[in-house]
Amino acid sequence: MNDSLTSLKLSNGLQMPSVGLGTWLSLKDEMKTAVRSALDSGYRHIDTAYTYKNEDAIGEELQEYLKNGKVKREDLFIVTKLGLIHMEPKQVRRSIEMSLKKLQLDYVDLYLIHWPVTLEYDGDDENLLPLTEDGKWKTAEKSDLLQTWKAMEELVDLGLTKSIGVSNFNISQVERICTIAKHKPVINQVECNIYWPQNELFEACKKLGVTITSYASFGSPGRPGEYKEAEEPKPMEDPIIQRIAKKHGKTPAQVLVRNLLQREMIVIPKSVSPERILTNIQVFDFNLTKEEMDEIKGITVKHSFFNFFGDLFGNHQERPF
């Protein structure tokens, strides 16, 4: 893999592998298989979160590979995220320490604020997404995103994470953080795909030195039915993507990943299938032409697969969309 896009240099100087394993909604047993398959296939970037409840399974597999000398810690790039119930500044360090214990690591490479909205903490660290009576997420009465960020910065100073960033933040939220930051966010992880290309957000973040990590790069086809609409477009079935894939002898998924890489984004396709995990990273032996990139950019379908999350936050002041 001698392609220059195998990693991207972040604003703090760290090199981040440009393709990582996404792990949202992966169960413990299948998660272990997925991590093994990923590491065996050459992945060194694993993305998880406190709220995913799979950090312990990931940690067990990482330890096995580290102890057996199959990988070195300095070659791994491990990302996890702050629990939504732990965004009160005094909870932030405790939250990353719980994640590190589960991951069996001394530090992570990147720690993200998962969402800009604080959920109510009732003292139960397992009540990850508390709900109101009408089924929305129960937001905290008080929250201060800038104070949460300052608590995140302390984690860098303590050596608990090498870098910090955000997820699901809109332009104004990223700008507010950057204005007061001692350690600026290096990443904003957001939904990004051919139908939700995030052009405006990408350009705004680029000016601030913030790299975009794309999730739902394939439209998140494996998400639960209650998170889907009856009729929604499918990126891997898009005729433009299928035609380009056929021309290059690649899968539609590989073309979708390559398109994002050539847009200078990080991509974290989620899969638990060993075969698809392997093919998702086999994207460094071909290039999309300028004409193909322009054709994909010109796709007129506009659809977000995750905008419904905004509704779960009700009228919270930090609702990102």
C-alpha positions in Angstrom: 0.0 0.0 0.0 2.2 2.8 -1.3 -0.8 5.2 -2.0 -0.3 8.6 -0.4 -3.8 8.4 0.9 -3.2 5.5 3.3 -3.0 8.1 6.1 -3.7 11.7 6.7 -1.7 14.2 8.7 -3.8 15.8 11.3 -3.4 19.5 12.4 -1.4 18.4 15.5 1.1 16.4 13.4 -0.3 12.9 14.1 -0.7 10.6 11.1 -4.1 9.0 11.2 -4.8 5.8 9.1 -7.4 6.9 6.5 -9.5 3.8 6.7 -10.6 2.4 10.0 -13.1 -0.1 11.3 -16.4 1.3 12.4 -18.1 -0.6 15.3 -21.5 1.0 16.0 -24.1 -1.7 16.8 -21.6 -4.5 16.8 -22.3 -7.2 19.4 -19.6 -8.5 21.6 -18.9 -11.9 19.9 -19.1 -10.5 16.4 -17.0 -7.5 17.5 -14.2 -9.8 18.4 -14.3 -11.5 15.1 -14.4 -8.1 13.3 -11.4 -6.8 15.2 -9.4 -9.9 14.5 -10.3 -9.8 10.8 -9.5 -6.1 10.6 -6.1 -6.4 12.2 -5.3 -9.4 10.0 -6.4 -7.4 7.0 -4.0 -4.5 7.8 -6.3 -2.1 9.6 -4.6 -0.2 12.4 -7.4 2.3 13.1 -10.4 1.1 15.2 -13.3 3.5 16.0 -15.5 2.9 19.0 -17.4 4.8 21.8 -18.4 4.5 25.4 -22.0 4.4 24.3 -21.4 1.5 21.9 -20.8 -0.9 24.8 -18.2 -2.8 23.0 -15.0 -1.3 24.2 -14.3 -4.3 26.4 -14.6 -6.8 23.5 -12.3 -4.6 21.4 -9.8 -4.4 24.3 -9.6 -8.1 24.7 -8.7 -8.6 21.1 -6.2 -5.7 21.1 -4.4 -7.2 24.1 -4.1 -10.6 22.4 -2.5 -9.0 19.4 -0.3 -6.8 21.4 0.9 -9.6 23.8 1.6 -11.9 20.9 3.6 -9.2 19.1 1.3 -9.2 16.1 1.0 -5.4 16.4 2.8 -2.7 18.3 0.9 -0.1 20.3 2.5 2.8 18.4 1.2 1.4 15.1 -2.4 1.4 16.3 -4.8 4.3 16.2 -7.6 3.8 18.6 -10.5 6.2 18.8 -13.3 6.3 21.4 -15.9 8.9 22.4 -17.1 10.6 25.5 -20.4 9.3 26.9 -23.3 11.7 26.4 -24.2 11.3 30.1 -20.6 12.2 31.1 -20.3 15.7 29.5 -20.3 17.6 32.8 -16.7 18.7 33.1 -16.1 16.8 36.4 -17.2 13.6 34.7 -15.0 13.8 31.6 -11.8 12.3 33.1 -13.7 9.6 34.8 -15.4 8.7 31.6 -12.2 8.3 29.6 -10.6 6.3 32.4 -13.6 3.9 32.3 -13.1 3.5 28.5 -9.3 3.0 28.9 -9.9 0.3 31.5 -12.3 -1.5 29.1 -9.9 -1.1 26.2 -7.0 -2.2 28.4 -4.9 0.7 27.2 -3.0 3.5 28.9 -4.1 6.1 26.3 -6.2 6.4 23.2 -5.0 8.2 20.0 -8.1 10.3 19.6 -11.0 11.1 22.0 -14.1 12.7 20.7 -17.1 14.5 22.2 -19.7 12.1 20.7 -22.5 14.6 20.4 -22.7 18.3 21.3 -25.8 17.7 23.6 -25.4 16.6 27.2 -27.8 13.9 28.4 -29.0 13.7 32.1 -26.7 11.7 34.3 -28.6 9.9 37.1 -25.6 8.2 38.7 -26.0 5.0 36.6 -23.1 4.7 34.1 -25.0 2.0 32.2 -28.0 4.2 31.5 -26.3 5.5 28.4 -29.3 7.1 26.6 -31.9 8.1 29.2 -35.3 8.7 27.7 -38.2 11.1 28.4 -41.8 9.8 28.6 -42.3 10.7 24.9 -39.3 8.7 23.7 -36.8 11.6 23.2 -33.4 11.6 24.8 -33.5 13.2 28.3 -31.2 16.2 28.0 -29.5 17.7 31.0 -30.9 21.0 32.4 -27.5 22.6 32.4 -24.7 22.1 29.9 -21.7 24.1 28.8 -20.0 22.8 25.7 -16.9 25.1 26.1 -16.3 23.9 29.7 -16.6 20.3 28.5 -14.0 21.1 25.9 -11.6 22.5 28.5 -12.0 19.3 30.4 -11.2 17.4 27.2 -8.0 19.5 26.9 -6.9 18.4 30.3 -6.9 14.7 29.1 -4.3 15.6 26.5 -2.1 17.3 29.1 -2.5 14.2 31.3 -1.4 11.8 28.5 -4.7 10.0 28.5 -5.3 10.8 24.8 -2.9 12.1 22.1 -5.5 14.2 20.5 -9.1 15.4 20.8 -12.0 16.1 18.5 -15.7 16.3 18.1 -18.5 14.3 16.4 -21.8 15.4 14.9 -20.9 19.1 15.4 -22.3 21.8 13.0 -20.1 24.6 11.7 -20.9 27.2 14.4 -20.2 24.6 17.2 -16.8 23.8 15.7 -16.0 27.5 15.3 -16.9 28.2 18.9 -14.6 25.4 20.1 -11.7 26.5 18.0 -12.1 30.1 19.2 -11.3 29.2 22.8 -9.2 26.1 22.3 -5.7 25.5 23.7 -5.8 22.1 22.0 -7.9 22.5 18.8 -10.1 19.6 17.6 -8.3 17.6 14.9 -11.4 15.7 13.8 -15.2 16.2 13.3 -16.8 12.8 12.7 -20.1 13.2 10.9 -22.4 11.4 8.5 -20.9 11.8 5.0 -21.8 10.0 1.8 -22.7 10.6 -1.8 -26.2 11.7 -0.9 -25.1 13.8 2.1 -21.7 15.1 1.0 -21.2 17.8 3.7 -19.5 20.2 1.3 -20.1 23.3 3.3 -19.1 21.7 6.6 -16.0 20.2 5.0 -14.8 23.6 3.6 -15.5 25.3 7.0 -13.6 22.6 8.9 -10.7 22.6 6.4 -10.2 26.4 7.1 -10.0 25.6 10.8 -7.6 22.7 10.4 -10.2 20.2 11.3 -10.3 16.9 9.3 -13.6 15.2 8.6 -14.2 11.5 9.4 -17.1 10.0 7.5 -19.5 7.6 9.0 -22.5 6.1 7.2 -20.3 6.2 4.0 -22.5 3.4 2.6 -25.8 4.8 4.0 -25.6 2.6 7.0 -27.6 -0.3 5.5 -27.2 -2.4 8.7 -28.8 0.0 11.1 -32.1 -1.1 12.8 -35.4 -0.9 11.0 -36.7 1.8 13.3 -33.9 4.1 12.2 -34.8 3.6 8.5 -37.4 5.2 6.3 -39.7 3.1 4.2 -38.2 4.4 1.0 -34.6 5.6 1.0 -31.8 5.7 -1.6 -29.0 3.2 -1.4 -25.6 4.5 -2.2 -24.2 1.1 -3.2 -27.0 0.7 -5.7 -26.6 4.1 -7.3 -26.2 3.7 -11.1 -23.2 6.1 -11.3 -21.4 4.3 -8.5 -22.1 0.9 -10.0 -20.9 1.9 -13.5 -17.7 3.4 -12.1 -17.1 0.2 -10.0 -17.6 -2.0 -13.0 -15.1 0.1 -15.0 -12.4 -0.3 -12.3 -13.2 -3.9 -11.5 -14.1 -2.8 -7.9 -17.1 -3.1 -5.7 -19.5 -0.2 -5.2 -18.4 0.0 -1.6 -14.7 0.4 -2.7 -15.7 3.2 -5.0 -17.6 5.0 -2.2 -14.6 4.7 0.1 -12.1 5.8 -2.5 -14.3 8.9 -3.4 -14.1 10.0 0.2 -10.4 9.4 0.5 -9.8 11.5 -2.6 -11.8 14.2 -0.9 -9.2 14.0 1.9 -11.5 12.5 4.5 -11.0 9.6 7.0 -13.5 6.7 6.4 -14.7 4.2 9.0 -16.8 1.6 7.2 -18.6 -0.6 9.6 -18.8 -4.4 9.0 -18.6 -7.6 10.9 -18.1 -9.7 7.7 -14.4 -10.8 7.4 -14.7 -10.7 3.6 -16.2 -7.1 3.5 -13.8 -5.9 6.1 -10.9 -7.0 3.8 -12.4 -5.5 0.6 -13.2 -2.2 2.3 -9.5 -1.5 2.8 -8.4 -2.7 -0.6 -8.9 0.8 -2.0 -5.3 1.9 -2.5 -4.6 0.3 -5.9 -6.8 2.4 -8.0 -7.7 6.1 -8.6 -10.9 7.8 -9.6 -10.4 10.2 -12.4 -11.3 13.9 -12.1 -14.2 13.2 -14.4 -15.4 10.4 -12.2 -15.0 12.5 -9.0 -17.0 15.3 -10.7 -19.7 12.9 -11.8 -20.1 11.7 -8.2 -20.1 15.3 -6.9 -22.9 16.0 -9.4 -25.3 13.4 -8.0 -28.5 15.4 -7.3 -30.1 13.1 -4.8 -29.9 14.7 -1.3 -30.7 12.5 1.7 -29.4 12.2 5.3 -29.7 8.8 6.9 -29.2 10.2 10.4 -31.1 13.5 10.6 -33.7 11.8 12.8 -31.2 11.9 15.6 -31.7 15.7 15.7 -35.4 15.1 16.7 -34.3 13.0 19.7 -32.7 16.1 21.2 -36.0 18.1 21.1 -35.4 21.8 21.4 -32.0 21.6 23.2 -29.8 24.7 22.6 -27.0 22.6 21.2 -29.1 20.4 18.9 -26.7 20.3 15.9 -29.3 19.7 13.2 
